[in-house]
Protein backbone atom coordinates (compact mmCIF):
# COMPACT_ATOMS: atom_id res chain seq x y z
CA UNK A 1 0.00 0.00 0.00
CA UNK A 2 1.24 3.52 -0.86
CA UNK A 3 1.35 5.87 2.11
CA UNK A 4 -0.51 9.16 2.07
CA UNK A 5 2.84 10.93 2.32
CA UNK A 6 3.98 9.53 -1.03
CA UNK A 7 0.76 9.90 -2.99
CA UNK A 8 1.49 13.47 -4.21
CA UNK A 9 4.85 12.26 -5.54
CA UNK A 10 3.16 9.35 -7.28
CA UNK A 11 0.59 11.66 -8.86
CA UNK A 12 3.38 13.95 -10.07
CA UNK A 13 5.32 11.02 -11.55
CA UNK A 14 2.24 9.66 -13.33
CA UNK A 15 1.40 13.12 -14.62
CA UNK A 16 4.93 13.57 -15.97
CA UNK A 17 4.77 10.15 -17.65
CA UNK A 18 1.46 11.07 -19.28
CA UNK A 19 2.98 14.34 -20.46
CA UNK A 20 5.96 12.60 -22.05
CA UNK A 21 3.68 10.11 -23.82
CA UNK A 22 1.50 12.99 -25.03
CA UNK A 23 4.45 14.94 -26.42
CA UNK A 24 5.91 11.88 -28.11
CA UNK A 25 2.57 10.96 -29.65
CA UNK A 26 2.04 14.51 -30.93
CA UNK A 27 5.09 14.34 -33.23
CA UNK A 28 7.97 12.03 -32.33
CA UNK A 29 10.25 13.64 -34.94
CA UNK A 30 9.71 17.32 -34.16
CA UNK A 31 10.28 19.30 -31.01
CA UNK A 32 8.16 22.44 -30.66
CA UNK A 33 9.67 25.85 -31.23
CA UNK A 34 9.29 28.12 -28.21
CA UNK A 35 8.76 31.89 -28.32
CA UNK A 36 8.75 33.81 -25.02
CA UNK A 37 7.59 37.43 -24.99
CA UNK A 38 8.45 39.15 -21.70
CA UNK A 39 6.85 42.58 -21.30
CA UNK A 40 8.50 45.15 -19.04
CA UNK A 41 6.33 46.64 -16.24
CA UNK A 42 2.87 45.38 -17.21
CA UNK A 43 0.43 44.33 -14.51
CA UNK A 44 -2.73 42.35 -15.19
CA UNK A 45 -4.89 45.47 -14.91
CA UNK A 46 -3.52 46.65 -18.27
CA UNK A 47 -5.01 43.80 -20.30
CA UNK A 48 -8.59 43.09 -21.37
CA UNK A 49 -8.37 39.30 -20.74
CA UNK A 50 -7.76 40.14 -17.06
CA UNK A 51 -10.40 42.84 -16.77
CA UNK A 52 -8.45 45.88 -17.92
CA UNK A 53 -10.37 48.54 -19.87
CA UNK A 54 -7.76 51.25 -20.49
CA UNK A 55 -5.98 49.72 -23.49
CA UNK A 56 -6.76 48.01 -26.77
CA UNK A 57 -4.49 44.99 -27.24
CA UNK A 58 -6.09 42.87 -29.99
CA UNK A 59 -3.07 40.63 -30.54
CA UNK A 60 -2.56 39.85 -26.86
CA UNK A 61 -6.31 39.27 -26.61
CA UNK A 62 -5.97 36.82 -29.51
CA UNK A 63 -3.36 34.85 -27.56
CA UNK A 64 -5.82 34.53 -24.68
CA UNK A 65 -8.61 33.36 -26.99
CA UNK A 66 -6.38 30.84 -28.74
CA UNK A 67 -4.54 29.52 -25.71
CA UNK A 68 -4.57 29.22 -21.93
CA UNK A 69 -4.89 32.16 -19.54
CA UNK A 70 -3.27 31.70 -16.13
CA UNK A 71 -5.04 33.72 -13.48
CA UNK A 72 -2.49 33.47 -10.65
CA UNK A 73 1.05 33.96 -11.97
CA UNK A 74 3.38 35.92 -9.67
CA UNK A 75 6.73 37.59 -10.27
CA UNK A 76 9.16 39.39 -8.01
CA UNK A 77 8.44 43.15 -7.73
CA UNK A 78 11.46 44.29 -9.81
CA UNK A 79 12.80 43.15 -13.14
CA UNK A 80 16.32 41.82 -12.45
CA UNK A 81 15.26 39.38 -9.71
CA UNK A 82 12.25 38.28 -11.77
CA UNK A 83 14.34 37.65 -14.89
CA UNK A 84 16.90 35.76 -12.85
CA UNK A 85 14.27 33.50 -11.26
CA UNK A 86 12.66 32.88 -14.63
CA UNK A 87 15.98 31.93 -16.23
CA UNK A 88 17.43 29.83 -13.38
CA UNK A 89 14.39 28.19 -11.78
CA UNK A 90 15.67 29.52 -8.45
CA UNK A 91 14.53 32.13 -5.96
CA UNK A 92 16.68 35.25 -5.49
CA UNK A 93 18.15 34.14 -2.14
CA UNK A 94 19.54 31.12 -4.00
CA UNK A 95 20.61 32.60 -7.35
CA UNK A 96 22.15 35.68 -5.74
CA UNK A 97 20.38 38.46 -7.67
CA UNK A 98 18.08 40.07 -5.12
CA UNK A 99 17.82 43.63 -6.41
CA UNK A 100 17.37 45.54 -9.63
CA UNK A 101 20.45 46.66 -11.60
CA UNK A 102 20.34 50.37 -12.39
CA UNK A 103 23.64 52.02 -11.43
CA UNK A 104 27.31 51.82 -12.40
CA UNK A 105 28.04 51.20 -8.73
CA UNK A 106 26.54 47.74 -9.36
CA UNK A 107 29.01 46.78 -12.09
CA UNK A 108 30.18 43.72 -10.18
CA UNK A 109 26.72 42.64 -9.07
CA UNK A 110 25.36 40.18 -11.61
CA UNK A 111 23.86 36.74 -12.09
CA UNK A 112 26.80 34.34 -12.02
CA UNK A 113 27.15 31.96 -14.98
CA UNK A 114 27.40 28.94 -12.68
CA UNK A 115 23.64 29.32 -12.09
CA UNK A 116 21.20 27.10 -14.04
CA UNK A 117 19.64 28.38 -17.27
CA UNK A 118 16.66 27.19 -19.31
CA UNK A 119 18.43 28.37 -22.48
CA UNK A 120 21.44 26.23 -21.67
CA UNK A 121 19.26 23.18 -21.09
CA UNK A 122 17.38 23.66 -24.36
CA UNK A 123 20.60 24.26 -26.26
CA UNK A 124 21.91 20.94 -24.97
CA UNK A 125 18.68 19.35 -26.23
CA UNK A 126 19.36 20.58 -29.77
CA UNK A 127 17.66 23.98 -29.81
CA UNK A 128 18.98 27.10 -31.50
CA UNK A 129 18.75 29.90 -28.94
CA UNK A 130 18.22 33.61 -29.51
CA UNK A 131 17.44 36.64 -27.34
CA UNK A 132 16.55 40.22 -28.20
CA UNK A 133 15.65 43.19 -26.02
CA UNK A 134 16.76 43.68 -22.44
CA UNK A 135 19.15 41.42 -20.53
CA UNK A 136 19.39 43.21 -17.17
CA UNK A 137 21.06 40.30 -15.37
CA UNK A 138 24.44 42.00 -15.68
CA UNK A 139 25.69 45.37 -16.87
CA UNK A 140 26.92 44.41 -20.32
CA UNK A 141 29.72 46.97 -20.60
CA UNK A 142 31.40 45.23 -17.66
CA UNK A 143 30.15 41.60 -17.66
CA UNK A 144 28.56 40.27 -20.83
CA UNK A 145 27.23 36.90 -19.68
CA UNK A 146 24.48 36.33 -22.28
CA UNK A 147 26.27 33.54 -24.15
CA UNK A 148 27.41 32.00 -20.86
CA UNK A 149 23.74 31.35 -20.13
CA UNK A 150 23.16 29.56 -23.41
CA UNK A 151 21.99 32.22 -25.87
CA UNK A 152 24.05 31.80 -29.04
CA UNK A 153 22.51 34.76 -30.87
CA UNK A 154 21.50 37.94 -29.11
CA UNK A 155 20.85 41.63 -29.40
CA UNK A 156 20.37 43.58 -26.20
CA UNK A 157 20.12 47.16 -25.02
CA UNK A 158 23.40 48.01 -23.26
CA UNK A 159 22.58 50.38 -20.43
CA UNK A 160 26.02 52.04 -20.23
CA UNK A 161 28.48 52.64 -23.04
CA UNK A 162 32.18 51.84 -22.71
CA UNK A 163 32.80 55.32 -21.28
CA UNK A 164 30.25 54.78 -18.54
CA UNK A 165 27.58 57.08 -19.98
CA UNK A 166 23.95 56.03 -19.67
CA UNK A 167 22.40 55.17 -23.01
CA UNK A 168 18.88 55.15 -24.45
CA UNK A 169 16.69 52.18 -25.37
CA UNK A 170 14.01 53.70 -27.60
CA UNK A 171 15.22 56.56 -29.78
CA UNK A 172 18.90 56.55 -30.79
CA UNK A 173 19.20 53.09 -29.20
CA UNK A 174 22.51 51.66 -28.00
CA UNK A 175 22.43 47.92 -28.67
CA UNK A 176 24.91 45.08 -28.32
CA UNK A 177 24.59 42.56 -31.15
CA UNK A 178 26.52 39.37 -30.55
CA UNK A 179 29.30 41.28 -28.78
CA UNK A 180 29.45 44.26 -31.16
CA UNK A 181 27.96 47.65 -30.35
CA UNK A 182 25.52 48.95 -32.93
CA UNK A 183 24.52 52.56 -32.39
CA UNK A 184 25.52 54.88 -35.25
CA UNK A 185 23.97 52.62 -37.91
CA UNK A 186 20.61 52.54 -36.08
CA UNK A 187 20.53 56.07 -34.66
CA UNK A 188 17.40 56.89 -36.68
CA UNK A 189 15.61 53.63 -35.78
CA UNK A 190 13.27 52.74 -32.90
CA UNK A 191 14.95 50.32 -30.50
CA UNK A 192 12.06 47.84 -30.07
CA UNK A 193 11.68 47.67 -33.85
CA UNK A 194 15.36 46.79 -34.36
CA UNK A 195 15.15 44.09 -31.69
CA UNK A 196 11.99 42.61 -33.16
CA UNK A 197 13.56 42.43 -36.64
CA UNK A 198 16.60 40.65 -35.21
CA UNK A 199 14.46 38.00 -33.54
CA UNK A 200 12.17 37.55 -36.56
CA UNK A 201 15.25 36.96 -38.74
CA UNK A 202 16.48 34.39 -36.20
CA UNK A 203 13.12 32.62 -36.25
CA UNK A 204 12.84 32.67 -40.06
CA UNK A 205 16.35 31.31 -40.54
CA UNK A 206 15.81 28.39 -38.21
CA UNK A 207 12.34 27.66 -39.57
CA UNK A 208 13.85 27.33 -43.04
CA UNK A 209 16.39 24.82 -41.69
CA UNK A 210 13.68 22.98 -39.73
CA UNK A 211 15.77 23.63 -36.65
CA UNK A 212 13.84 23.84 -33.36
CA UNK A 213 14.48 27.16 -31.67
CA UNK A 214 14.01 29.13 -28.47
CA UNK A 215 13.31 32.81 -29.25
CA UNK A 216 13.22 35.12 -26.21
CA UNK A 217 11.90 38.66 -26.78
CA UNK A 218 12.70 40.53 -23.59
CA UNK A 219 11.08 43.72 -24.78
CA UNK A 220 11.75 47.06 -23.10
CA UNK A 221 8.11 48.11 -23.66
CA UNK A 222 6.24 49.72 -21.92
CA UNK A 223 8.89 50.63 -19.30
CA UNK A 224 9.69 54.32 -18.83
CA UNK A 225 10.94 56.68 -20.21
CA UNK A 226 7.44 57.19 -21.56
CA UNK A 227 7.84 58.84 -24.93
CA UNK A 228 6.21 58.65 -28.36
CA UNK A 229 6.45 55.51 -30.45
CA UNK A 230 6.67 55.62 -34.26
CA UNK A 231 2.87 55.23 -34.28
CA UNK A 232 2.17 58.12 -31.89
CA UNK A 233 0.29 61.14 -33.18
CA UNK A 234 2.56 63.49 -31.28
CA UNK A 235 6.02 63.91 -32.81
CA UNK A 236 9.15 65.70 -31.74
CA UNK A 237 8.99 64.99 -27.99
CA UNK A 238 12.44 64.92 -26.39
CA UNK A 239 13.44 63.65 -22.97
CA UNK A 240 14.77 66.36 -20.61
CA UNK A 241 17.65 64.05 -19.58
CA UNK A 242 18.45 60.28 -19.56
CA UNK A 243 17.23 59.91 -15.96
CA UNK A 244 13.81 61.47 -16.59
CA UNK A 245 10.82 59.10 -16.62
CA UNK A 246 9.07 60.91 -19.46
CA UNK A 247 5.36 61.66 -19.74
CA UNK A 248 2.81 59.02 -18.62
CA UNK A 249 0.46 60.18 -21.38
CA UNK A 250 2.55 58.09 -23.79
CA UNK A 251 2.09 54.87 -21.80
CA UNK A 252 -0.98 53.79 -23.82
CA UNK A 253 0.95 54.29 -27.06
CA UNK A 254 3.74 52.08 -25.74
CA UNK A 255 1.31 49.33 -24.70
CA UNK A 256 -0.21 49.54 -28.18
CA UNK A 257 3.23 49.20 -29.79
CA UNK A 258 3.99 46.20 -27.59
CA UNK A 259 0.76 44.62 -28.80
CA UNK A 260 1.69 45.45 -32.39
CA UNK A 261 4.96 43.58 -31.96
CA UNK A 262 3.10 40.56 -30.55
CA UNK A 263 0.98 40.61 -33.68
CA UNK A 264 4.04 40.73 -35.93
CA UNK A 265 5.44 37.66 -34.19
CA UNK A 266 2.17 35.77 -34.62
CA UNK A 267 1.99 36.71 -38.30
CA UNK A 268 5.63 35.75 -38.74
CA UNK A 269 4.96 32.26 -37.37
CA UNK A 270 2.15 31.91 -39.91
CA UNK A 271 4.36 33.17 -42.75
CA UNK A 272 7.18 30.80 -41.79
CA UNK A 273 4.74 27.89 -41.74
CA UNK A 274 5.52 26.93 -38.13
CA UNK A 275 2.62 28.36 -36.09
CA UNK A 276 1.13 24.95 -35.29
CA UNK A 277 4.42 23.64 -33.90
CA UNK A 278 5.34 26.74 -31.90
CA UNK A 279 4.54 27.46 -28.26
CA UNK A 280 4.04 31.19 -27.63
CA UNK A 281 4.34 32.37 -24.04
CA UNK A 282 3.44 35.94 -23.06
CA UNK A 283 4.09 37.33 -19.59
CA UNK A 284 5.52 40.35 -17.78
CA UNK A 285 8.42 40.77 -15.38
CA UNK A 286 6.53 42.69 -12.67
CA UNK A 287 3.60 44.99 -12.08
CA UNK A 288 2.95 48.38 -13.63
CA UNK A 289 4.96 51.44 -12.60
CA UNK A 290 3.52 53.34 -9.63
CA UNK A 291 3.15 56.54 -11.67
CA UNK A 292 0.63 54.85 -13.98
CA UNK A 293 -3.10 54.50 -13.24
CA UNK A 294 -5.29 52.16 -15.30
CA UNK A 295 -9.01 51.42 -15.27
CA UNK A 296 -10.02 47.91 -14.37
CA UNK A 297 -13.26 45.97 -14.00
CA UNK A 298 -16.21 48.34 -13.72
CA UNK A 299 -14.00 51.40 -13.98
CA UNK A 300 -12.00 51.04 -10.76
CA UNK A 301 -8.76 53.02 -10.82
CA UNK A 302 -5.76 50.78 -10.17
CA UNK A 303 -2.41 52.41 -9.50
CA UNK A 304 0.61 50.34 -10.50
CA UNK A 305 2.53 48.70 -7.68
CA UNK A 306 5.95 47.92 -9.18
CA UNK A 307 8.51 47.58 -6.41
CA UNK A 308 5.95 46.56 -3.79
CA UNK A 309 5.27 43.06 -2.49
CA UNK A 310 1.59 43.43 -3.33
CA UNK A 311 -0.63 42.02 -6.08
CA UNK A 312 -0.25 45.36 -7.87
CA UNK A 313 3.50 44.78 -7.93
CA UNK A 314 3.71 41.04 -8.51
CA UNK A 315 0.52 39.68 -10.11
CA UNK A 316 1.36 39.44 -13.81
CA UNK A 317 -0.27 38.09 -16.97
CA UNK A 318 0.62 34.67 -18.34
CA UNK A 319 -0.83 33.48 -21.65
CA UNK A 320 0.29 30.34 -23.51
CA UNK A 321 -0.71 29.30 -27.03
CA UNK A 322 0.13 25.99 -28.72
CA UNK A 323 -2.37 25.15 -31.47
CA UNK A 324 -3.77 21.66 -31.21
CA UNK A 325 -2.10 21.00 -27.86
CA UNK A 326 -3.28 23.75 -25.49
CA UNK A 327 -7.06 24.11 -25.46
CA UNK A 328 -8.18 27.42 -26.92
CA UNK A 329 -9.86 29.73 -24.44
CA UNK A 330 -8.89 27.60 -21.46
CA UNK A 331 -8.15 28.97 -17.99
CA UNK A 332 -5.82 27.71 -15.26
CA UNK A 333 -6.22 28.98 -11.71
CA UNK A 334 -3.16 27.19 -10.30
CA UNK A 335 -0.51 29.22 -8.50
CA UNK A 336 2.57 29.84 -10.69
CA UNK A 337 5.79 31.63 -9.80
CA UNK A 338 8.77 32.52 -11.96
CA UNK A 339 10.91 29.61 -10.82
CA UNK A 340 8.43 27.30 -12.56
CA UNK A 341 9.39 28.27 -16.10
CA UNK A 342 12.70 26.41 -16.28
CA UNK A 343 11.26 22.95 -15.52
CA UNK A 344 8.18 23.69 -17.66
CA UNK A 345 10.29 24.62 -20.68
CA UNK A 346 12.48 21.58 -20.17
CA UNK A 347 9.39 19.36 -20.14
CA UNK A 348 7.93 20.94 -23.27
CA UNK A 349 11.25 20.73 -25.12
CA UNK A 350 11.98 17.20 -23.88
CA UNK A 351 15.21 18.54 -22.38
CA UNK A 352 16.89 17.35 -19.21
CA UNK A 353 16.78 19.34 -15.99
CA UNK A 354 20.01 20.94 -14.75
CA UNK A 355 22.12 19.08 -12.23
CA UNK A 356 21.79 21.98 -9.80
CA UNK A 357 18.89 22.20 -7.34
CA UNK A 358 15.97 24.31 -8.52
CA UNK A 359 12.83 25.55 -6.79
CA UNK A 360 10.49 25.44 -9.77
CA UNK A 361 7.69 23.00 -10.47
CA UNK A 362 6.61 22.26 -14.05
CA UNK A 363 3.15 23.35 -15.14
CA UNK A 364 3.49 21.64 -18.54
CA UNK A 365 0.90 18.99 -17.61
CA UNK A 366 -1.70 21.67 -16.89
CA UNK A 367 -1.05 23.19 -20.32
CA UNK A 368 -2.01 19.89 -21.89
CA UNK A 369 -5.14 19.41 -19.83
CA UNK A 370 -3.61 17.13 -17.18
CA UNK A 371 -3.97 17.75 -13.44
CA UNK A 372 -0.21 18.00 -12.89
CA UNK A 373 1.17 18.73 -9.46
CA UNK A 374 -0.08 22.23 -8.60
CA UNK A 375 1.67 24.42 -6.07
CA UNK A 376 0.16 25.16 -2.70
CA UNK A 377 2.29 28.31 -2.26
CA UNK A 378 4.52 30.75 -4.15
CA UNK A 379 7.58 32.78 -3.08
CA UNK A 380 8.27 36.48 -3.74
CA UNK A 381 11.40 38.44 -2.85
CA UNK A 382 12.92 41.93 -3.06
CA UNK A 383 16.35 42.38 -1.49
CA UNK A 384 15.99 40.83 1.98
CA UNK A 385 12.20 41.08 2.05
CA UNK A 386 10.55 37.73 1.36
CA UNK A 387 7.05 36.35 1.51
CA UNK A 388 5.33 33.07 0.84
CA UNK A 389 1.63 32.93 0.08
CA UNK A 390 -1.06 30.38 -0.53
CA UNK A 391 -4.59 30.91 -1.78
CA UNK A 392 -5.76 32.72 1.34
CA UNK A 393 -2.81 34.12 3.27
CA UNK A 394 0.69 35.47 2.93
CA UNK A 395 3.48 35.41 5.52
CA UNK A 396 6.64 37.50 5.31
CA UNK A 397 10.04 36.69 6.75
CA UNK A 398 9.41 39.09 9.66
CA UNK A 399 6.52 36.93 10.83
CA UNK A 400 3.71 39.21 9.61
CA UNK A 401 0.64 37.29 8.41
CA UNK A 402 -1.94 38.92 6.12
CA UNK A 403 -4.97 37.73 4.27
CA UNK A 404 -4.67 37.75 0.49
CA UNK A 405 -6.68 40.54 -1.12
CA UNK A 406 -6.99 40.08 -4.87
CA UNK A 407 -6.81 43.07 -7.18
CA UNK A 408 -9.95 45.13 -6.72
CA UNK A 409 -11.18 42.89 -3.92
CA UNK A 410 -11.84 43.48 -0.25
CA UNK A 411 -10.70 41.42 2.73
CA UNK A 412 -13.13 39.27 4.64
CA UNK A 413 -15.20 41.15 7.19
CA UNK A 414 -13.79 39.31 10.18
CA UNK A 415 -10.65 37.33 10.93
CA UNK A 416 -10.84 33.60 11.55
CA UNK A 417 -8.27 32.82 14.30
CA UNK A 418 -8.25 29.09 13.58
CA UNK A 419 -7.62 29.58 9.85
CA UNK A 420 -4.95 32.19 10.55
CA UNK A 421 -3.15 29.90 12.96
CA UNK A 422 -3.21 27.04 10.45
CA UNK A 423 -1.98 29.33 7.68
CA UNK A 424 0.86 30.66 9.82
CA UNK A 425 1.97 27.13 10.68
CA UNK A 426 1.93 25.88 7.09
CA UNK A 427 3.59 28.96 5.59
CA UNK A 428 6.26 29.10 8.28
CA UNK A 429 7.02 25.48 7.46
CA UNK A 430 7.67 26.60 3.87
CA UNK A 431 10.19 29.19 5.07
CA UNK A 432 11.83 26.56 7.26
CA UNK A 433 12.21 24.17 4.33
CA UNK A 434 13.53 26.82 1.96
CA UNK A 435 16.14 28.19 4.34
CA UNK A 436 18.03 31.34 3.37
FENFEN-V105784 format. One line per field, one symbol per residue. ss: DSSP state (~ for helix, > for strand, _ for the rest). phi: phi as a letter, one per 20 degrees, with the letter a starting at -180 (. if undefined). burial: I if it has 9 or more other C-alpha atoms within 8 Angstrom, else O. A space follows every 10 residues. Layout:
ss=???
phi=???
burial=???
//
This chain:
ss=___~~~~~~~ ~~~~~~~~~~ ~~~~~~____ __>>>>>>>_ __>~~~_~~~ _>_____~~~ ~~~~~~_>>> >>>>____~~ ~~~~~~~~__ _~~~~_____ ___~~~____ _______~~~ ~~~~___>>> >>>_______ ______~~~_ __>>>>>__> _____>____ >___>>>__> >>_~~~___> ~~~~~~~~~~ ~~~~~~~~__ __>>>>>>__ _____>____ __________ _____>_~~~ ~~~~~~~~~~ ~~~~~~~~~~ ~___~~~>>> >>>>______ __>>>>___> >>>_______ ~~~~>>>>>> >________> >>>>>>>__~ ~~~~~~~~__ __________ ___~~~~___ _______>>> >>__>>>>>_ __>>>>____ >>>_______ ______~~~~ ~~~~~~~~~~ ~~~~__
phi=.efffefgff ffffffffff ffffffafdb effcddddfd mbfffedgfd ofcecdcfff gfgffecdde ecdcdefcfg fffffffemc fgfeenddce ebcffdgdda fffeffbfff ffffeoefcb cbpcemdaef fdcedffgeo efcbbcfdfc efenefdddd elfddddlnd fdbgfcfdde ggfffffgff ffffffffel dfcdddeefe fdgffebfeg effednfcff afefendgfe ggfffffgfg fgffffffff femcgfdced ddbceaffgf edddebmeof fcegcgndec ffdcecfbcc dbgndeffme cceffccfff fgffffffel dffffffcef cfdggfgene fmcffdbccc bcleecbdbd fdbccefdne dcffcfgnec fgfcfdgfff ffffffffff gfffmb
burial=OOOOOOIIOO IIOOIIOOII OOIOOOOOOO IIIIIIIIII IIIIIIIIOI IIIIIOIOII IOIIIIIIII IIIIIIIIII IIIIIIIIII IIOOIOIIII IOOOOIIOOI IOOOIIIIII IIIOIOIIII IIIIIIIIII IOIIIIIOII IOIIIIIIII IOOOOOIIIO IIIIIIIOOO OIIOOIIOII IIOIIIOIII OIIIOIIOOO IIIIIIIIII IIIOIIIIIO OOOOOOOOIO OOOOOIIOOI IIIIIIIIII IIIOIIOIII OIOIIOIIII IIIIIIIIII OIIIIIOOOO OIIIIIIIIO IIIIIIIIII IIIOOIIIII OIOIIIIIII IIIIIIIIII IOOOOOOOII IIIIIIIIOI OIIOIOIIII IIOOOIIIII OOIIIIIOOO IOOIIOOOOO OOOOOOOOOI OOIIOOIIOI IOOOOO
//
